């Protein structure tokens, strides 16, 4: 029982490693997440702000993982070009775009006042 649970974590970490290894956008999102964390530490943001930053980061990374999974499954199910396969991939990419845009708005709401205070 315990070995099976451990194996499921191995599968999950293998999937995460694959996404980081094969998807340039995941690495870009991770760099943006690291920048947000550094800004949070620099500005000493509140616990509530940390929660919002963590949720935003998680939302973008999760969307990118789902996008990759949908791309893999679409390529498997439809190796030839098909309009619906393209629509599925475009919709998955749109989900990442929405998550990233919402995260950028959250970042602006949290960090812009800190930048303004720093400049004054």
C-alpha positions in Angstrom: 0.0 0.0 0.0 2.7 2.5 1.0 4.8 1.5 -2.0 1.9 2.3 -4.3 1.4 5.7 -2.7 5.1 6.4 -3.1 5.0 5.3 -6.7 2.1 7.8 -7.4 4.3 10.6 -6.2 7.1 9.4 -8.5 4.7 9.5 -11.5 3.7 13.0 -10.5 7.3 14.2 -10.1 8.1 12.6 -13.4 5.3 14.5 -15.1 6.4 17.8 -13.5 10.0 17.2 -14.6 8.8 16.4 -18.1 6.8 19.6 -18.3 9.8 21.7 -17.1 12.2 19.9 -19.5 10.0 20.1 -22.6 8.0 23.3 -22.2 9.8 26.6 -22.5 6.7 28.5 -21.3 6.8 26.5 -18.0 10.3 27.7 -17.4 9.2 31.3 -18.2 6.3 31.0 -15.7 8.7 29.5 -13.1 11.1 32.4 -13.6 8.2 34.9 -13.2 7.1 33.0 -10.0 10.6 33.3 -8.6 10.6 37.0 -9.4 7.3 37.4 -7.6 8.6 35.5 -4.6 11.7 37.7 -4.5 9.6 40.9 -4.7 7.4 39.5 -1.9 10.4 39.0 0.3 11.9 42.4 -0.6 8.7 44.3 0.1 7.7 42.1 3.1 4.2 41.6 1.9 1.4 40.5 4.3 0.2 37.0 4.8 -2.9 37.7 2.8 -0.8 39.1 -0.1 1.4 35.9 0.1 -1.7 33.8 -0.2 -2.8 35.7 -3.3 0.7 35.5 -4.8 0.8 31.7 -4.1 -2.6 31.2 -5.6 -1.7 33.2 -8.7 1.6 31.2 -9.1 -0.2 27.9 -8.6 -3.0 28.8 -11.0 -0.5 29.6 -13.8 1.7 26.5 -13.3 -1.4 24.3 -13.0 -2.8 25.7 -16.2 0.5 25.1 -18.0 0.6 21.5 -16.8 -3.0 20.9 -18.0 -2.2 22.6 -21.3 0.8 20.3 -21.8 -1.3 17.2 -20.9 -4.0 18.3 -23.4 -1.4 18.8 -26.1 0.1 15.4 -25.5 -3.3 13.7 -25.6 -4.4 15.6 -28.6 -1.2 14.6 -30.5 -1.8 11.0 -29.5 -5.5 11.0 -30.5 -5.1 13.0 -33.7 -1.6 12.7 -35.1 -2.8 14.2 -38.3 -3.9 17.8 -38.6 -7.6 18.1 -37.6 -9.5 21.4 -37.0 -10.9 20.1 -33.7 -7.5 19.0 -32.5 -6.3 22.6 -33.2 -9.2 24.0 -31.4 -8.5 21.8 -28.3 -4.9 23.0 -28.2 -5.9 26.6 -28.7 -8.5 26.4 -25.9 -5.9 24.9 -23.6 -3.4 27.6 -24.5 -6.1 30.2 -23.9 -6.6 28.9 -20.3 -2.9 29.5 -19.7 -3.2 33.0 -21.1 -6.2 33.8 -18.9 -4.4 32.5 -15.8 -1.2 34.5 -16.6 -3.3 37.7 -17.3 -5.2 37.3 -14.0 -1.9 36.6 -12.2 -0.4 39.8 -13.7 -3.3 41.8 -12.5 -2.9 40.3 -9.0 0.8 41.1 -9.1 0.1 44.7 -10.1 -2.5 45.1 -7.3 -0.1 43.8 -4.8 3.3 45.2 -5.9 2.5 48.6 -7.6 1.7 50.3 -4.2 5.0 49.0 -2.8 6.9 50.3 -5.8 5.2 53.7 -5.5 6.1 53.9 -1.8 9.7 52.9 -2.7 9.9 55.7 -5.3 8.5 58.4 -3.0 
